[in-house]
């Protein structure tokens, strides 16, 4: 392993030691880069029954058996299960993101592929290094990813090795790498969440806020879910916030193209008490519908980007429009006025 790559991985590892995960947005790939710092068995204990069940489904007697096999792929002799403690455990970094699809994957109708890279620290001939493994297009979580992970060779796997080096460089260059990790405290979003649920008229406010925090804490878990279900768009924080949050809690109007004029007119009239005249031309340019609503009422129309091929509109008080757009940006909710 190049000394430069080793230093970069060590820097990343040290930066998140007390936080265990962070997200790099605006990456050069098809999604943000999720980085996790795992230690076995401690990071698996909270959901140990779930992991044990998944392991048995994949043909293992226990989670330990999976981890032992994984370590052997790295030419690392696993600790005996009875030896594991706070000072004696197996650790590794996990990098998860989407990349451009191969021609074969494109033919299947997908516009992205999943890459999960593992960086496992070990000592070789007295020198510290990392063994790199890769798992491709696995959507069921870390058990499946570890099972199918294979050692990555710089000479034999040039394309994936280059992808991994690029991802590491992006993460390392993040100017606020340590700051981002240290300030992932979810309580810092409480004010924005409180404001949003109030002005967006969310009925189950406590449920909404708790679910948002779950999605923020473990985006990979939910990204895996939508990919496994067949989603092939840009699987990112905004998309899971739509799928597992806004879809259930935000009152919206949903319609395929072309928009049904009568249905949308009735929807607006029921909620605002005003009948808006919508033309065939308007449905081609939904922003004009928003402008008509603003002129005739105290409300406006915002767009909820779902990446699912149908329209999702959200009525809000026009006095709160800029506020909602600002909160949506802070909370990574896919709400905008760009129809």
C-alpha positions as CSV (number, residue, x, y, z in Angstrom):
1,X,0.0,0.0,0.0
2,X,1.2,3.5,-0.9
3,X,2.3,5.4,2.2
4,X,0.1,8.4,1.1
5,X,-3.0,6.2,1.1
6,X,-2.1,4.8,4.5
7,X,-1.7,8.3,5.9
8,X,-5.0,9.4,4.4
9,X,-6.9,6.5,5.9
10,X,-5.2,6.9,9.2
11,X,-6.2,10.6,9.2
12,X,-9.8,9.7,8.5
13,X,-9.8,7.0,11.1
14,X,-8.5,9.4,13.8
15,X,-11.0,12.1,12.8
16,X,-14.1,10.1,13.5
17,X,-12.9,8.0,16.4
18,X,-15.4,9.5,18.8
19,X,-18.3,9.9,16.3
20,X,-18.2,6.7,14.3
21,X,-19.8,8.1,11.1
22,X,-20.2,11.1,8.9
23,X,-21.3,12.1,5.4
24,X,-19.5,13.9,2.7
25,X,-22.0,15.8,0.5
26,X,-21.4,17.0,-3.1
27,X,-19.0,14.2,-3.9
28,X,-17.9,13.5,-7.4
29,X,-19.9,10.3,-7.5
30,X,-23.6,9.5,-7.9
31,X,-24.3,10.1,-4.2
32,X,-22.8,11.4,-1.0
33,X,-20.1,9.4,0.6
34,X,-21.0,7.7,3.8
35,X,-18.0,6.8,6.1
36,X,-18.4,4.5,9.1
37,X,-15.9,3.4,11.8
38,X,-16.8,0.0,13.0
39,X,-15.5,-2.0,16.0
40,X,-16.6,-5.6,16.5
41,X,-18.4,-6.6,18.7
42,X,-19.2,-3.3,20.3
43,X,-20.9,-1.5,17.4
44,X,-23.1,-4.5,16.7
45,X,-24.4,-5.1,20.2
46,X,-27.4,-2.8,20.1
47,X,-29.0,-4.7,17.3
48,X,-27.3,-8.1,17.9
49,X,-30.4,-10.2,17.5
50,X,-31.1,-8.6,14.1
51,X,-27.5,-9.2,13.0
52,X,-27.6,-12.8,14.3
53,X,-30.8,-13.4,12.3
54,X,-29.3,-11.9,9.1
55,X,-26.1,-14.1,9.6
56,X,-28.2,-17.3,9.9
57,X,-30.1,-16.3,6.7
58,X,-26.7,-15.9,4.9
59,X,-25.6,-19.4,6.1
60,X,-23.5,-18.5,9.2
61,X,-24.0,-19.9,12.7
62,X,-23.3,-16.6,14.3
63,X,-22.1,-13.0,13.7
64,X,-18.7,-14.0,15.1
65,X,-18.4,-16.6,12.3
66,X,-19.0,-14.0,9.7
67,X,-16.5,-11.6,11.2
68,X,-13.9,-14.4,11.5
69,X,-14.3,-15.3,7.8
70,X,-14.1,-11.6,6.9
71,X,-10.8,-11.2,8.8
72,X,-9.3,-14.3,7.2
73,X,-10.0,-12.7,3.8
74,X,-7.6,-9.9,5.0
75,X,-5.0,-12.5,6.0
76,X,-5.7,-11.5,9.6
77,X,-6.0,-14.2,12.3
78,X,-9.3,-13.5,14.1
79,X,-9.3,-13.3,17.9
80,X,-11.0,-16.1,19.7
81,X,-14.5,-15.0,20.6
82,X,-13.7,-15.3,24.3
83,X,-10.7,-12.9,23.9
84,X,-12.7,-9.9,22.6
85,X,-12.8,-6.9,24.9
86,X,-12.4,-3.1,24.8
87,X,-8.7,-3.3,24.0
88,X,-8.9,-6.4,21.8
89,X,-11.4,-6.1,19.0
90,X,-11.7,-6.0,15.2
91,X,-12.0,-2.6,13.6
92,X,-12.5,-1.3,10.1
93,X,-13.6,1.7,8.1
94,X,-16.5,1.4,5.7
95,X,-17.0,3.7,2.7
96,X,-20.4,3.6,1.0
97,X,-21.5,5.5,-2.2
98,X,-22.9,5.1,-5.7
99,X,-20.9,5.2,-8.9
100,X,-21.7,5.4,-12.6
101,X,-23.1,2.1,-13.9
102,X,-21.4,-0.3,-16.3
103,X,-23.0,-0.9,-19.7
104,X,-24.3,-4.2,-18.4
105,X,-26.1,-2.5,-15.5
106,X,-27.4,0.3,-17.7
107,X,-29.1,-2.3,-19.9
108,X,-31.0,-3.4,-16.8
109,X,-32.4,0.1,-16.4
110,X,-30.3,1.3,-13.5
111,X,-28.3,4.6,-13.6
112,X,-26.0,3.8,-10.6
113,X,-24.2,1.0,-8.9
114,X,-23.4,0.5,-5.2
115,X,-19.8,0.3,-4.0
116,X,-19.0,-0.6,-0.4
117,X,-15.2,-0.4,0.4
118,X,-13.7,-1.7,3.6
119,X,-10.3,-0.5,5.0
120,X,-9.1,-3.0,7.6
121,X,-6.0,-2.1,9.7
122,X,-3.4,-4.8,10.1
123,X,0.4,-5.2,10.6
124,X,2.5,-6.6,7.8
125,X,6.2,-7.4,8.4
126,X,6.2,-5.0,11.3
127,X,4.6,-2.2,9.3
128,X,1.1,-0.9,9.7
129,X,-1.2,-1.0,6.7
130,X,-4.8,-1.4,5.6
131,X,-6.3,-4.3,3.7
132,X,-8.9,-3.0,1.2
133,X,-11.9,-5.0,0.3
134,X,-14.9,-4.2,-2.0
135,X,-18.5,-5.4,-2.1
136,X,-20.5,-4.5,-5.2
137,X,-24.3,-4.0,-5.6
138,X,-25.3,-5.4,-2.2
139,X,-28.4,-3.8,-0.7
140,X,-29.3,-5.8,2.4
141,X,-26.8,-4.2,4.9
142,X,-23.5,-4.9,6.4
143,X,-23.9,-8.6,6.9
144,X,-24.3,-9.2,3.2
145,X,-21.7,-6.7,2.3
146,X,-19.1,-8.4,4.6
147,X,-20.0,-11.8,3.2
148,X,-19.5,-10.9,-0.4
149,X,-16.5,-8.5,0.1
150,X,-13.4,-9.5,-1.7
151,X,-9.8,-8.2,-1.3
152,X,-9.0,-5.4,-3.7
153,X,-5.8,-5.5,-5.8
154,X,-4.3,-2.4,-7.2
155,X,-2.9,-4.4,-10.1
156,X,-5.9,-6.6,-10.9
157,X,-8.8,-4.3,-10.0
158,X,-7.5,-1.0,-11.4
159,X,-10.9,0.6,-11.9
160,X,-12.3,0.0,-8.4
161,X,-8.9,0.8,-6.9
162,X,-9.0,4.2,-8.6
163,X,-12.6,4.8,-7.4
164,X,-11.5,4.0,-3.9
165,X,-8.5,6.3,-4.0
166,X,-10.6,9.1,-5.4
167,X,-13.2,8.6,-2.6
168,X,-10.5,8.7,0.1
169,X,-9.0,11.8,-1.4
170,X,-12.4,13.5,-1.4
171,X,-13.0,12.6,2.2
172,X,-9.6,13.7,3.3
173,X,-9.8,17.0,1.5
174,X,-13.1,17.9,3.3
175,X,-12.0,21.2,5.0
176,X,-14.2,20.6,8.0
177,X,-13.7,16.9,8.3
178,X,-13.1,16.9,12.1
179,X,-15.5,19.7,12.7
180,X,-18.3,17.9,10.8
181,X,-17.7,14.8,12.8
182,X,-17.7,16.5,16.1
183,X,-20.8,18.6,15.3
184,X,-23.1,15.9,14.2
185,X,-25.0,16.4,17.5
186,X,-28.6,16.0,16.5
187,X,-29.7,18.5,19.1
188,X,-28.3,21.3,16.9
189,X,-31.2,20.6,14.5
190,X,-33.9,20.9,17.1
191,X,-34.8,24.5,16.4
192,X,-35.1,23.9,12.7
193,X,-37.2,20.8,13.2
194,X,-39.5,22.6,15.6
195,X,-40.0,25.5,13.2
196,X,-40.6,23.1,10.2
197,X,-43.2,20.9,11.9
198,X,-45.0,24.1,13.1
199,X,-45.2,26.0,9.8
200,X,-45.6,22.9,7.6
201,X,-48.6,21.8,9.7
202,X,-47.2,18.4,10.5
203,X,-49.8,16.5,12.6
204,X,-47.5,14.0,14.3
205,X,-44.7,16.4,15.2
206,X,-42.8,14.2,17.7
207,X,-42.9,11.2,15.4
208,X,-41.7,13.4,12.5
209,X,-38.7,14.8,14.5
210,X,-37.7,11.4,15.8
211,X,-37.8,9.8,12.4
212,X,-35.8,12.6,10.9
213,X,-33.0,12.0,13.5
214,X,-33.0,8.2,12.7
215,X,-32.6,9.0,9.0
216,X,-29.8,11.4,9.8
217,X,-28.0,9.0,12.1
218,X,-28.0,6.0,9.8
219,X,-28.6,7.1,6.2
220,X,-26.9,3.9,4.8
221,X,-29.5,1.7,6.4
222,X,-32.4,3.5,4.6
223,X,-30.5,4.0,1.3
224,X,-30.0,0.2,1.3
225,X,-33.8,-0.2,1.7
226,X,-34.7,2.0,-1.3
227,X,-32.1,0.4,-3.5
228,X,-33.2,-3.1,-2.5
229,X,-36.8,-2.0,-3.4
230,X,-35.6,-1.1,-6.9
231,X,-35.0,2.7,-6.7
232,X,-32.5,3.7,-9.4
233,X,-32.3,7.5,-8.9
234,X,-29.8,9.5,-6.8
235,X,-30.0,7.7,-3.5
236,X,-29.1,10.3,-1.0
237,X,-30.2,11.9,2.3
238,X,-32.9,14.0,0.5
239,X,-34.4,10.9,-1.1
240,X,-34.7,8.9,2.1
241,X,-36.1,11.9,3.8
242,X,-38.8,11.9,1.2
243,X,-39.5,8.2,1.2
244,X,-39.5,7.6,4.9
245,X,-40.6,11.0,6.2
246,X,-42.3,13.5,3.9
247,X,-44.3,10.8,2.0
248,X,-46.1,9.9,5.3
249,X,-46.2,13.2,7.2
250,X,-46.4,16.1,4.7
251,X,-49.9,16.7,3.2
252,X,-49.3,16.8,-0.6
253,X,-51.0,16.6,-3.9
254,X,-49.6,13.8,-6.1
255,X,-50.3,13.3,-9.8
256,X,-48.8,11.8,-12.9
257,X,-48.2,13.7,-16.1
258,X,-50.4,15.2,-17.4
259,X,-51.8,16.8,-14.3
260,X,-55.6,16.3,-13.9
261,X,-56.9,19.9,-13.9
262,X,-60.2,19.1,-12.1
263,X,-58.5,17.0,-9.4
264,X,-55.9,19.7,-8.7
265,X,-58.5,22.5,-8.7
266,X,-60.7,20.5,-6.3
267,X,-57.7,19.9,-4.0
268,X,-56.8,23.6,-3.9
269,X,-60.4,24.7,-3.3
270,X,-61.0,22.2,-0.5
271,X,-58.0,23.5,1.4
272,X,-58.0,27.2,0.6
273,X,-61.7,27.9,-0.2
274,X,-60.7,29.5,-3.5
275,X,-61.3,28.2,-7.0
276,X,-58.2,28.7,-9.1
277,X,-58.6,28.6,-12.9
278,X,-56.0,26.2,-14.3
279,X,-55.5,25.9,-18.0
280,X,-54.0,23.2,-20.2
281,X,-51.0,25.5,-20.6
282,X,-50.6,25.9,-16.9
283,X,-50.1,22.1,-16.3
284,X,-47.2,22.2,-18.6
285,X,-45.6,24.9,-16.5
286,X,-46.6,24.2,-12.8
287,X,-44.8,27.4,-11.7
288,X,-47.6,29.4,-13.3
289,X,-50.1,27.5,-11.1
290,X,-48.1,28.6,-8.0
291,X,-48.1,32.2,-9.3
292,X,-51.9,32.1,-9.7
293,X,-52.4,30.8,-6.2
294,X,-50.2,33.6,-4.8
295,X,-52.2,36.3,-6.6
296,X,-55.6,35.0,-5.4
297,X,-54.8,33.7,-1.9
298,X,-52.4,34.0,1.0
299,X,-50.8,30.7,-0.1
300,X,-48.4,29.4,-2.7
301,X,-47.4,26.0,-4.2
302,X,-44.0,24.4,-3.6
303,X,-42.5,21.4,-5.3
304,X,-41.4,18.2,-3.5
305,X,-38.8,16.4,-5.6
306,X,-39.4,12.6,-5.3
307,X,-37.4,11.3,-8.3
308,X,-40.2,8.8,-8.9
309,X,-41.7,10.2,-12.0
310,X,-44.8,11.9,-10.7
311,X,-45.6,15.4,-9.4
312,X,-45.8,16.1,-5.7
313,X,-47.0,19.6,-4.7
314,X,-47.2,21.2,-1.3
315,X,-49.4,24.2,-0.3
316,X,-47.9,26.6,2.2
317,X,-48.6,30.1,3.4
318,X,-46.7,32.4,1.1
319,X,-45.5,34.4,4.1
320,X,-43.6,31.3,5.2
321,X,-42.3,30.3,1.7
322,X,-38.7,31.5,2.1
323,X,-38.6,30.2,5.7
324,X,-39.7,26.8,4.6
325,X,-37.2,26.7,1.7
326,X,-34.4,27.7,4.1
327,X,-35.4,25.0,6.7
328,X,-35.7,22.4,3.9
329,X,-32.1,23.2,2.9
330,X,-30.9,22.9,6.5
331,X,-32.8,19.6,7.1
332,X,-32.0,18.2,3.6
333,X,-35.7,17.9,2.7
334,X,-36.3,17.9,-1.1
335,X,-38.6,20.9,-1.1
336,X,-38.1,23.8,-3.6
337,X,-39.9,26.2,-5.9
338,X,-38.2,24.9,-9.0
339,X,-40.9,23.1,-10.9
